[in-house]
Amino acid sequence: MIKLIQTMSKTFLLLKRGSIYGQKKENNVKVITALCIILTIASLVTIKLVQLNTNINQPSTHKPAKSQHEVFIEEVAPTAVQIQKQDHVPASISIAQAALESNWGTSKLAADYNNLYGVKGSAETKNIELPTKEFVHGEWKTVQASFRWYDSWNQSMWAHATLLVNGTTDNSNRYTSVLQSNDYHGAAKALVAGGYATDPQYAEKLIEIIETYHLDKYDKQ
C-alpha cells in the first residue's frame, strides 16, 4: 500500500510539471484529479488497516464465562464456610465431597433429590431408591440402595455436617478425626478410615479437587 502511494505520488509530480508524454493540459487536469482521489482513498485505507492491527494486538477486556465447576463452588461455598464456623467441618472438605459425590451437582440424586453427599436413608427419613456403585471385595458392583431425599442443597449440606459431628447409630465417634484434623489431607484420610466411602481412592480424589480449585482458601475464612 505504501509503495502504491509512493508510485502515485511520483506520477502526480510528473503531471504537475507537465511531463505526461505530450498529453494536453486539460487531459492532465483530469488525470491529476483522478490521482488525487485515488491517493485520498489509499490514505484512508492505510489508516484503517493500522487501526485494525492496533485493535487486534490489544488485550481483550471480555471475561470468559465461568465453568460449571466454578459456578457450583460459588453456590455451595458460603454454606460450607458457615458449617465450618459452627461445626468445625473443614469447608474444603464439605465442598470437595459435594463435588465428588454429586458430580458437581449433576447426578440424578443431587439434581432431583438434592442429596449432594450420597447419604443413605433410614427408617426415619424421606428416602428414594436408586442404583449405585459400591466397591465390594475388590471390584465395583451396581446395587440398589436407599438414599436421603432433601428439600434443598443447603439442607443436604447441614445434614452432612450433622452426620460428621454425631457419627452413626453404631459409632458416635466415627468421624471425630475428620473434625480434629489439622488440614484437609488429614480430614480426607479420616473420612476413609471412618468408612464414609468404599472407594479406595476416595481421599486422593478429594485432595485432588481441593488442590485443583484451591478450596483450602475457604478453610481460612
Residue pairs with C-beta under 8 A, 6 or more apart in sequence:
1 42
1 45
1 46
1 49
2 46
4 42
5 39
5 42
5 43
5 46
8 35
8 38
8 39
8 42
9 39
11 35
12 32
12 35
12 36
12 39
14 20
15 28
15 31
15 32
15 35
16 32
18 25
18 28
20 27
20 28
20 31
23 31
66 74
68 104
68 106
69 99
69 104
69 213
70 213
72 98
72 99
72 104
72 105
73 95
73 99
73 213
73 215
75 105
75 153
76 94
76 95
76 98
76 116
76 153
76 157
77 91
77 95
77 218
79 94
79 153
79 154
79 157
79 158
80 89
80 91
80 92
80 94
80 95
80 98
80 157
80 218
81 91
81 218
81 221
83 89
83 91
83 94
83 157
83 158
83 161
84 90
84 91
84 94
84 218
84 219
84 221
86 161
87 161
87 162
87 164
87 165
87 179
88 165
88 179
89 160
89 161
89 164
89 165
89 178
89 179
90 178
90 181
90 183
90 184
90 187
90 219
91 215
91 218
91 219
91 221
92 184
92 187
92 210
92 215
92 216
92 218
92 219
93 178
93 184
93 187
93 188
93 191
93 206
93 210
94 157
94 160
94 161
95 210
95 215
95 218
96 184
96 188
96 206
96 207
96 209
96 210
96 215
97 116
97 117
97 160
97 191
97 206
98 105
98 116
98 117
98 153
98 157
98 160
99 105
99 209
100 202
100 205
100 206
100 209
101 107
101 110
101 116
101 117
101 118
102 109
102 110
102 115
102 116
102 117
102 118
103 110
105 111
105 116
105 153
108 130
109 115
109 118
109 128
109 130
109 147
110 116
110 153
113 128
113 147
113 148
113 149
113 150
114 149
114 150
114 151
114 152
114 153
114 155
114 156
115 147
115 148
115 149
115 150
115 156
116 153
116 156
116 157
116 160
117 156
117 157
117 160
118 132
118 147
118 197
119 147
119 148
119 156
119 159
119 160
119 163
120 145
120 146
120 147
120 148
121 127
121 128
121 146
121 147
121 148
121 149
122 146
122 148
125 148
125 149
126 148
126 149
127 146
127 147
127 148
127 149
128 146
128 147
128 149
129 144
129 145
129 146
129 147
130 144
130 145
130 147
131 142
131 143
131 144
131 145
132 142
132 143
132 144
132 145
132 147
133 140
133 141
133 142
133 143
134 140
134 141
134 143
134 145
134 198
135 141
135 198
135 199
135 200
136 198
148 156
148 159
150 156
150 159
163 175
164 175
164 178
164 179
165 175
165 179
166 172
167 173
167 174
167 175
167 176
168 174
174 194
174 195
175 190
175 191
175 194
175 196
177 186
177 190
177 193
177 194
178 187
178 190
178 191
178 194
181 187
181 190
183 216
183 219
184 206
184 207
184 210
184 215
184 216
184 219
185 207
188 202
188 203
188 204
188 206
188 207
188 210
189 203
191 197
191 202
191 203
191 206
192 200
192 202
192 203
196 202
199 205
209 215
210 216
